[in-house]
Amino acid sequence: MEADIQAKIAELAPLWSDRIRNAASKARNEAEFRRKVASFIEDFATSLRLVIPVREERTLINGRADAVYNRLVLEYEPPRSLKPKNSYKANQHAIGQVKDYIVELSRRERHRPERLAGVVLDGFYFIFVRYKEGSWLIEEPIPVSPPSTTRFLKLLASLSTELALTPDNLVRDFGENAPVSRKTVSALYGSLEKSDVPKVKTLFDQWRLQFSEVCDYEKASKLKLGDFARKFGVRDKDINPFVFFFCLHTYYATFIKLLAVQVVHYYLMTEATTDLKQAAAFDSRELKAFLREIEEGGFFRKAGIRNFLEGDFFAWYLDVWDAELHGALQDLVSRLSEYSLLTLDADPDSTRDLLKKLYQHLMPKDLRHNLGEYYTPDWLAQRVLDMVDGGRFTGNPNKRILDPACGSGTFLVLAIKKIREYMRTRNMPESQALEKILANVVGFDLNPLAVITARTNYLLALGDLLQHRTGEITIPIYLCDSIMTPQEGKDLFGKGIVRFNTAVGPFAVPHNLVQAQYIDKLADFLEEAVSLDLSKEQFVNRLCEAFPLIPVKDQKEIRVVYELYEKLLNLQRQGINGIWARIIKNAFAPLFAGQFDYVVGNPPWVNWESLPEEYRRSTKPLWEAYGLFPHGGMDTILGKGKKDISMLMTYVAMDKYLKPKGKLGFVITQSVFKTSGAGQGFRRFQLGGKEPLRVVHVDDMVELNPFEGASNRTSVVVLQKGRPMEYPMPSYLYWRKTVKRKSIALDSTLEDVRKMTKQMRFVAEPVNEGDSTSPWITGRSRALKAVKKVLGKSNYIGRKGVTTSANAVYWIEIVAKRPDGLVVVSNITEGAKKKVESVQAVLEPDLLYPLLRGRDVQRWKAEPSAYI
């Protein structure tokens, strides 16, 4: 139905735009023009069989709206009265009237103002007006033309239904405590808890392995989730946090995939595939088959999208399918099928953060922060993009952009929006715009849920450009580790072999096939070979036919590939294959992505000691290679080893992914500039191969606290590769809030933030002139000259203070008391950051002191539960 509406609008728009302009040219006054357009709208609604309630000249307290079509306020102006810029009084007057009408209509009819829209029309210009969470979005006048008329008609049609694709509607229907989410998450949790299917366990283990590398593993393992889980229908007393998160992520991922199905249907109108309205009526067997085709990527491949689903861990529910899951997923499909996707084109800004807002309501703020998840506000991402491009991001489609920790894709989506504007203003063909974006806007992430979210947001950002593809396309978002890329072995046995780890053990690939960029082809070959269950002889023959391998000369390479095939074949026989060949494809993506003009993003802020032990061990050589670990022994114990993974990602990204003279812009902790020990290696500003780095700009935003409810020390840094560092660094901008008792809203624009702040230009230089790696001192140039006169060695010695990294050594519980007065104690190892053996010992009770932890403190009562 929606595809029919879209096609009809595309057909009518050129005729309509001519009609509107002709009516304005011939009308003697506003009233005559209004009557003609009202007649056109009536004909439009009739031709599309839409019911669009209309109230002509609706009387409101603050005036009379010319026409209200359901939730669209249409303000007519005398023909030719609007000007090309909104700075003119005539435009401002008309916009003011629309804003007043929207506010009054929302009050009278108890709508949220975000659910209303306004349009000013004089026959030659449209002005689109929306209200979005505290601020007005007012576009500059757009000439009446087929594209602008298409947008007007889609807005008119989309607001005729209550189920517009907006964040508020999705949160209401699919967020916490919604019937659909309660039914689905509880069904998934019950199925996973009782499952003994090997494939399901392996998928969970692989997800947990990668999830723990991108969150604060230690905090995540201790979270108490009872109250929160009950909002999703899970009522177990002892809830395993990782099992619950896996089910919640599966629910969210399934929702995203189904939404992507709707998006593909909307833009590509693939009649060969089933839509959600049809699927909602399927019986259990049919619905399972429909979902399996989606999960295996078949639906998207039919639409010409090769890799929308690759290396995904969230299709496990199909292996434990039962009546309860069928009922839950049928409800999910049914409810989502009722949504109108016309909003995607009619109001693209409101759909840009659809998935971000839904996830924020699925995972409350405190819980996300405990997991180390902080979403980058759009204004902050825009600031980073602006600063890597000399102060204003132009959207030049020939510049390559990478976000190596892309999350939900905020930086990439904003970049795509700007590139589309750049190409549209220069009348570049849509097919060329699509080709440029897909080649030059790339993202990596380790979190499987983030990857599927970013791919969907990428699709939404491409929008109607999808219709102009000339062949199959690949969405350039990859599930991979941008820091720990597959590495060639160093010893005699590992030379010539590239390895990376998975939950089912290490995978190995011959280096010469990697070097020749055969990985995609090899992964497809392995997947097909496993499905055919080839013998060794058959496999080797086909391998040598498909790749430049000679049996006698390349025995080692053939053996390595055959051993990988045997491993995959064995997994298939155990019922736990299906994604490993795709994981291989994604894991190698960083090696073939090429180099970029700009690397941007908000890398994870996770302390070294909060990372899993295996990840610390495997990344340690990189820390040392880049000189980020200049301290050891007692210095590390006293706090100089407090490293953050964002430091390592900065150096790896500049080394591996940035072109010579390219720029990196990261949101990063300000401590890398100001702390004496932890940031010292970072301030060498030199890659392992001695290539220099220059800091060209810093935004110090510590006072702004841009992340919701977090007091982390935020800064933006821009570095350039290949230019040596120079001091004083002249572009250190200190941001200070000038508006009191008002926080910066998450959805503020960059312009909003500028108006609420004052930016003071400082310079920065090392506090110790003889040590360029010493902490920075910042201030106005004259002030720094004065401060230098009193600088010198301090008699005060700073200490690290309280730490929890050795709890398993010092925290104990009394096991027994002996007759001689001594006590038997055991160390508490549960939840320890470092693995320590559990032991028992005999001690004198005088050496023990009560240990009062946060969990021991209740209202009017504090009772120690252990000793130290």
N, C-alpha and C positions, 0 to 999 in steps of 0.2 A: 504494500500500500504506500509506504513512505517513498519507495523508489519511483512509484507512479507520480507522486506529488512533485518530487524533485525533477523528473523528466518534463512534467507539464510546465513547471515554473521556468525551466531552461528554455522551453519552447515559447512561452508567453512573454518573457522579459524584454526581448527587442521590440516587440509590438507595443508593450506597455510603456516603455521608456519614451517611444515616439508619441504615444497618446498623451502622456503626462505633459511633455514639452508643448505639444500642439494645443492642448487645453489651456495651458498657461499663456501661450502666445495670443490666443483668441479671446480669452476671458477679459471682461471689462473691469472686474473687481474680484476680490477674494472670495465672496459668496458664490459667484458663478463658477469659479475654479473649483471650489470645494464640492459643489454639487456634481460636477463632472467626474471628479476623482472618486467620490462616494459611489457613483454608479459603476465605475470600473471595478471597485472593490467588491461590490455585490455580484457582478458578473464573474469575477475571479473565484469567489467562494462557491458560486453555483457550479462552475465548470469543474471544480475539484471536489464537489460534494462535501465541503467543509461547513460546519456550523460556527460562524464567527459572530457572537453577540455584539451588536453595535449600539452605542448611545451617543446620538448626535448632540452637540453643544451641551455636554453634561455640566450642570451647575454645581460648583463647589464653593466652599467658603471664600477662597482666595481668587475666584474668577470663574470663567466658563470655558471648559476644554472644548475645542472644536469637535473632536470625535474620540471616543474611547472604544476600541475594538478588543473586547475581553480584557487583556492586560497590556494592550498597546495604546499609548496616548499619542494621537496624531494631531499636531498643531499646524494648521495651514497659515501661510503668510501671503500677502499680496504678491502676485507674480513679479519677478525680478527685484524683490526687495532685499533678498539675502545677498551677502557679499562673500568673496572667496576666503576671507579670514574671520575668525570669531571675535577679533578685537573690535570690529565695527559694532556700533550701538544697536543697529537693527537686529543683528545676530544675537547679541547679548540679551536683548529684550525678549526675543522668542525663546531662547534657551531658559531664561529665568522663569517664563511662564510654564514651560514643560516641567521644570524641576518642582515648581510649586504644585502643579497638578498631580505629579507622581506622589509627592509627600502627602497631600490631602487624600488622594484616592487610597493610598496604603493605610492611612489612619481610619478612613470611613469603612473600607471593606475588609479590614484586618488582614491585609496582605503584608508580607515583608516587602519593603521597597525594592529589594534585589529582584523580586519576581515580576516587576513591571519594567516597561521600556518606553522610551519616548522618541518620536521622530518629528523633526521640523521639515516642512516641505513648501517651497514656493514655485515648484514646477521646473526649476533649473538646478536647484541644489537640495540634497538631503543633508540633515545634521542628525546623527544618532546620539542618543543620550541614555546612559545607564547609571544606576547607583549600585555601588559595590562595597559593602562592609565599611561604611563610614566616609566614603568619598565618592564624588561624581566623576564618571568617565565620559568626557565630552569630546567627540571627534571633530576635527576640522571639516568644513563643508566639502561634500563630495558631489561632483556634477552628476545630474541625472543621466544615466547611461545603462546599457544592458547589464553590466556587472553590478552596479549599485542598486538597480531595480530588482535584480535577482535577490540580493541580500534583503531588501525591504520586504519582498513577497515571502521569503523564507521566514523572516521574523514574524510577519503577520500570521503565517500558517503555524509556526511553532508555538506561538502564544495562544493558539486556540485549543491546546490540550493542556491538562493539568500535569502530565508527566513529561515535562521538558527535562532534558539531560543537564541538570544543574547539580552542584555539590550538595545543596540542602536537601534536594529530593533523594539523592543517592544515600546520604547519611540516614535519612528517615527510613528508607526501605531496606537498606543493607548494612547499616552500622550496628553497634552494640545494642542489645535488647530488642532489635527488630525480629519479628517472627521468623523471617527467612534465615538470618544469621544464627539465631538460637537453635533452630532445627538442624541446620547444616553442620555447624561446628560440633555440636554434641554428637551427631551421628558419626562424624569423622573421628572424633576422640574415642568413642566406644569401639569403633571398628579397628582403630590402630592398637588400642590397649589389648584387645583379645586376638589380634592377628598373629599367626605363626608362619606366614608366607615369607620365605627367605628374601625374595625380591623387595618386599616392602621394608623389611629390616635393613637391607643394604642401602636402599634409597634414603631411608631416615638417617643412617650412619653417615652417608656422603653429605647430606644436607647439614647435619650437625657439625661435621668436619669444617665445611666452608663457612657456616654461620658463626662458629666460634672464632674464626679468624677476623671477622668484621665487627664483633661486638665485644663488650667487656665480659669475657667468659666467666670470670670469678663471680661477678655480681649476678649474672644471668642464672647461674646454678643455684643461687640462694633465694631467688625471688619467691615471695609468698603470693599466690595468685587466687586464693579462694573466692574472695568477693568479686574480682574481675571475671573469673571463669564462669561464675554463676550467671552473669549477664549474657553468656553465650550458651546457657543450658547445661553446663558441665558442673556437676554437683559432688564429685568425688572429694573426700576429705584430704587425702594426700595427693596433690596434683604434681606430676612431673613437669617442670617448666618447659623442657625441650620438647616433650611430646605435645604439650598444649600449644606452644608456638608453632610447631610443625603443622598442626591441624588448622590453626588460625591462618597461617601463611598459605596453606592449601586452599582454604575457603576463598581468601582474597585473590590468589592466583587464578582460581577457577572463574571467579567473577570477572577478572580482567580479560581472560581468554574469551569468555562469552561476549563481553563488551567489544573486544576486537573483532569478533565474528560480525557483530552488528555494524561496526565501522566499515569493514570490508564490503559487506552487502550494500551499505549506503553509498559508498563512493564507486565501487566497481560493478555493482548490480550483477553479480555472478548468478545467473539463473540456473546454472548446473548444480548449485549447492542448496542445501536446506537452510531456511532461516529459523530464528528462534520461535516465531509464532507456530510454525509447523511442528517443531521439536517439542513444544510444550504439550502437545497431544499424544506423544509417543508412549507406548507401553515400555516396560522395564527393559526388554531386550533391545528394542529400537533406540531408546535413549542412550543405553550403554554404547551401542555401536556408533551413534552420532557423536558422543563425547570422545570415544576412542579415535575417531577420524580427526577430530580437532586436536587431541593431545599428541597424535603422531605427526601433526603438521600437514596432513593431507588436504584439509580444507583450505589452508593458506597457500599451499603449493598450487592448487587448482586456480587460485586467484592471482598467481604469478609472484608470490612472496616466498622465497626459498627457505629462509631460516627463522621464521617468526617463533617457532618452537623447536629449540635444540638444547640438549643437555638439561632438560627440565626434570625436577625431582617430584613434581606435584601431581602426577597421574597415577599414583599408587592406589588411589581409591577404587580404580577399575579392577584391581586384583582382589579386592575384598567386597565386591559389589553385593548388595542385598536389598531387600524390600525397603528398609529404613533409608538407605542412601538414595535409592530411586525416588522415594517420596520427597526427600529434602532437596535433591538437585532438580527435580521437576518443578518444585515451587520457585527455586532460584531462576531457572530458565523462563518460567511463565511470567514472573514479575518483571524481569528485565526486558522481555519481549514487548511490554506495554509502553516502553519509553520511546519518545520521538527524538530522532537524531538530527532533525532540521536545525536544532540549536547549534550544531557544530559549525555551520556556515553563517547562520543568522547572528550569532553572538560568540565568536571564537574565543574572546578573552575570558569569558565565564567558564569555558570548558578546559582552559589550559591547565588549571590546577585541580581538575576533577579527582584524579586518583590520589593526589597528595592529601586533599582534605578528607577523603574517605578513609585513608589509612590512619590519619591523625585521630579519627574518631574510633577506629577499630582498636588502635593501640594508644591508650591515654598517655599524656605528656610524661608523667613520672615514670611510667613503665618504659617508654621509648628512651628516656634519658638514662635510665639504669642500664639499658642495652647499648648506650653510646650512640643513639640515633638522634641526630639534630638536622632538621630540614632547613636548607638554605633559603632564606626569604628571597623573593624575586628581585627586590631592589638591590640586595647585596650581590647577587649573581650578576646583575646588570652592571654594577659598579666594577666588578672584576673584568668583565668583557670590555667595558669602556677603557679601563686603564692599560690593558695589554695592547690596545689599538690606539694609543697616543691620546687618550682622554675621551674619545667618542667612538663607539663600535659602529663601523659603517656597514657591516654585513657584506663585505667584498667576497663573492662566492669562490674566488680563486685562492683564498687563504684557507689552509687546512687547520681544523680545530679538533683537539682531543680532550676529553675529560676522563682521566684514568681511574676515577672513583665516582662514576656518574650518578649513583643512587637512582632516583626516579627520573633523572634526565633534565633537571631544571636548567642548567647552563646550556645544554644542547638545544632544548626547545626555544629558549630565548634567542639563541644564535640563528636557528632556522627561521624564526619570525623575522629577524632583521634581514637575513639573506633574501627572503621572499619579497620584502619591501624594496630592497635594493634592485632586484631583478625586475620587479613590476614597474618601478619608476623609469626603468631604462628599456621597457618593452621587450625584454628577453623572452624567448619562447618558454612555455611551461615545461616542455620535455627537457630542455637544457637546464632549467632551474632544478628539476628533480634529479637529473644526472649529477649536477655539481654538488648538491646537498648530500646525496648518498655517498659520493666519493670523498667528501671533505669534512663531514661532521660525524665524529666517531666517539664511541664511549666504551669503557671497560668497567666491570664491577665483579666482585667476588660473591655478592649476595644473590642467590637465584631469584628471589622475589623482586629485588631491585631491577634485575635484568628484564624480566617479563613486564614490569611496570614501565621501565624506560622505553622498551620497544613499542609498547602501546601508546605512550605519550609521543613517541617519534611519529607513529602512524597518524595520530591526531594532529600533530604539527604539520605534517605533509598535506593532510586534508585533500582538497580537490586536485592537487598535483598528481595523486595516485592514478587519476584517470588518464594521465598523459605518459604513462610508462610505455616504452617501446619493446619491452621484453620482460623476462623475470628480473626481480630486484632482490637485493639482500639488505636487510635492516642492519646497519653497522654498529650494533650494540652486542658486545661479546661477554660471555660468562668466563672470566679468566682473572688471574692474579697479575696485576700490572707490575708488581714488585718482584715476586718469585716466579719468573718465567721459566719454562723448561730449559734445563742446562745440560751441556755436554759433560760427561765424566772426565776427571783429571788423571785417574790412574791408568795403568796398562790395560785393565779389563774394561774400563768405562770409556776409553778413548773411541771416538767415532759413534757413540751412542748417546742420545738425548733422552733424559728421564724426567718424569714428574709424578707426584704422588696422588693417589685416590684412596677412597675408603676400602677398595678391594686390593690394595697394594700398588706398587710402582708400575707405571707403563713405560716401555722403552721403544724408541723409534730410531732408525738409522739416521745419522747426522746428514749424510749426503742427500737423502730424500727431503729432509727438512730444509736444507740449504737450497734445493732446487724448487722449493715451494710446492711440493706434491702432497701436502698434508690433507687438504680438502679431498683430493682425489683418492688418497690412501684410506681415509676414514670411510668414504662411500664404498670403496672396494671391500674393506673389512666387514662392513655392515651387510653387504650383499653375500659375501662368502660365508658368513655365519648363518645367514638365513638359508643358504643352499647346503650347509653342512658338508663342505668339500673335504675330500681326503687330502693327505699331505701332498701326494703327487699332483692331484688336480689343482690344489692351492698354489703350489710352487710354479706350475706351468702357467697358470693364469696371471700370477704375479709378474713373472718375467715378460709376459706378453704386454701387460699393462704399463710397466715401468722399465726404465733403461737399466735393467739388471741382467748380468750374464752369469749363469749357474756356476761356472768354474771360477770366474774372477771375483764374484761378489758373494761368496759363501757366507761371510759374516753378516752382511746386511740381510740376506735371505733368511738366515737363521733367526735374527732378531725379529723380523716381521712375522715369521711363522710362530715364534714363541708368543708374540702378542695375539696372533689369531687363535692359538690354542687356549690362551687365557680367556679371551672373549667367548670362544666356543664352550668352554667349561662353565662360564657364567650363564650362558644360554641354557645349557643342560640343567643347571641348578634353578632356572627360572628367574635369574636376576640380571639378564642382559636387557638391551633395548635403548640405553642412553649412552653407553660408554664410547661408542664411535663418535657420537656428536660432542661428547665432552672433550675428546681428543682434538676435534676441529677447533673448538672455542679456546682450549688451553694454549694453542699455538698462535692464536690471532695476534698477540702483541709482537711476535717476531716478524710478521708480514704486513703490519699496518703502515709501515713507512715512517717518515718523519713529518713533523707538523710545524706550522708557523706559530701557532699558539697552543699552549697546554694550560687549561683552566680547570678550576674545581674547588671542592671543599673536601680535602682528604680526611680520612678517619682520625680523630683525636683519641688515641688509645695509648696509655703508658706501656712501655716495654714490659714491665712486670705483670701487667694484666693480660698479656697475650698468652695463648697456650704454649706450654713448654716446647712442643715440637716446632712451632712456628718461630719461637725465639732462637732455637738451635739452628734451624735452617737459614734464617736471615742474618745470623751473626756475621758471617763472612762479608756480607754486603755492608753492614755498619762499619766494619773495620776497613774495607776497601775504600770507602768514601771518607774515611777519617772522622767518622761521627762518634767513635768511642775512644776519645783521647785519654780517658781516665780508667783506672783499675784499682783493685785492692781497696784500701781504706777510703780513698776518695769516693769510690762508688757507694760504699756503705754509708758515708756521710751525706749522700744526696746528690753528688755531682753526676751520677749515672741516671738521673730521672729523664730518660729519653721518651720521645713521643713518636709513634709510627709515621706521623705526618712529615717529620724531618727526613726520614729515609725515602718516603715516596717523592718528596721534592727533588732529591738528588737523583734518584733512579729515573724519574720522568724527564729531567733535563738532560741526562746522559743518553738515555735510550730513544726518546721520542721527539726531542726538540731539534729543529734544524739549526745550523750555525746562524747566529745572530737572531734566532727566534726568541720569543718571550713566554715566560710562565707566569700565570697569575693564580695564586692560591689564597683561600681563606685559611689562616694558620694562627696558632697561638702566639701571642706577642712575646711570650717567654723566650722564644728562640733568639730574640734581640737583646733581652734585658737580664737574663740569668747568667751567673758566672760559670757554672760547670756544665749544666745540661746543654746549653746552646753553643758551647765553645767550638765544638767540631763543626757545627752548622755554619758558624761565622768564618770558617776558612775560605768559603766561597770559591772552592776549587774542586773540580771533578777528579776522579781517581787518576785519570790520564793527564792531570795537571792543567786541563782546560779551564780558564778562568770564568767566573760568574760575576755579574754586576747587579746590585740592587738598584733599580731605577726609580722605584716608588714604594712607599709604605703608607697605608691608612691605619692609624692607631684608633681603634673603635672600642677600646676597653670600657669607656664611660657609657657607651650606647647600649651594651648588652643586647645585641641584635637577635640572639637566639631565645625563643620563648622560654621563660622561666629559668634560664641558665646564666650563671655569672662567670662564664669562662672569658679569658682575656683575648678578645677577638682582634685580629688585625688582617689586613689585606697586603700581600707582598707581590711585587712584580720584579722578576729577575730576567736578565738577558744573558744568553749563552755566548761565550766567546769574547766578552769584553771584561777587562780586569776591574776589580773593585777600586773605587776612589773615595777618599774622605776629605772633607766632610761630605756626607750624602745629602744633597740639597732638597730632596723632595720627600719629607716626612710630614704627613698631614695629620694633625691631632683633631679629632672630632669631639665636640662638646655639645651636649644638649642645652638648648636655650629655653625650651618649653618645660615648665615644671609640672609635676603631678600628671603627666600624660606619657604613657609608654608608646613605643613605636609599634604600631600594629603589624602583624605578620604579613599582611597583604598591602602594606604601604608601597607607594611608588618611590623611586629614587628622588624625584622632585619633592615629594612629601617630606622625605627624610632631610633633604637639604634645608627646607623651610624650618624644620624643628631643631636645627643644629647650626653651630658655627665651626668653620674649619680654619684652624690656625697652622700656618706653614712654619715648620721647624726644620732644623738640620740635625743630623745624627753623626756621631763619630765614636770610636772606642774610648772608654774612660781612661785606659792606659795607653798613652801614645806609643809606647814601646812594644805593645802587643795588640796586633790588629784583630785578634780573636777575643779580646776582652769585651765585657758587656758594653752596650751602647749607652751613651748619655745623650739625651735629646733636649732641644730647647731652641730659642731664638739665638741667632749667631752671636749677638753681643752678650747675651746672658751666659752662653757657654764659655766665652773668653774670661768672664768674671769668675765663674765657678772653677775653672782650671787652676786659678791662683790658690785655692784652698784644698785642692785634691792632694791625696797622699795616702800612705799606708795607715790602716786602721788597727788599733790594738784589740778591737772586738773580733772574736772568732765565732762565725755563724755555725750553727749545728742544724742537722736535718730535723730533729724533733721526733715526735711519736711516729712510728711506722707499724704497719700490720703485715709486712712481708714475711716475718719469722714467727707468726702466731703459733704454728704447729710445733715449734721448739719450746716456747715459753708458756703457752696456755695448757693447763693441766686440770684433771679431775681426780678426786680421791676415790680409789677403788676399794681400799680396805684400811682398817686401823689395827696395828699390831699391839699385843699386850705390853711390849716394852716402850710404848709411847710413840714409836715411829709410824709413818703412814706409807701405804703403797699407792703410787700415783701412775697415771697414764696420760700421755700427751694427747691433745685434741687435734686430730688431723682433718676432720670434716670441713670441707669448704676452704682448705688452705690454698694459698696461691702457689706454693711450691710443694711438690710431693715429698713428704717426710715419713719415714718408717714409724709405725705405731709401736711404742715400747712401754714397758713398765719398769719402775725403779722404786727404791726405798729412800725416803727423805725424812729429815727432821721437820716437824710441823712448824718450827720457828721460821723456816725459810719460805713458807707459803703465805701469800697475801690474797685476800678476796678480790676477785675480778668482776667488776660491775660493767656489763655491756648494755648497749642500747635496748636490746630485747628484754633486759631484766628490769627496766624502769617502767612502772605503771603509775596510774594516778594514785597519789598519796602512798606509794609503796615502791621500795627499791630493794630487791633481794638478789645478791650475787649468786650466779649459777655455776661458777667455776673458780679456779685459782690461777695465780701467776707466780 
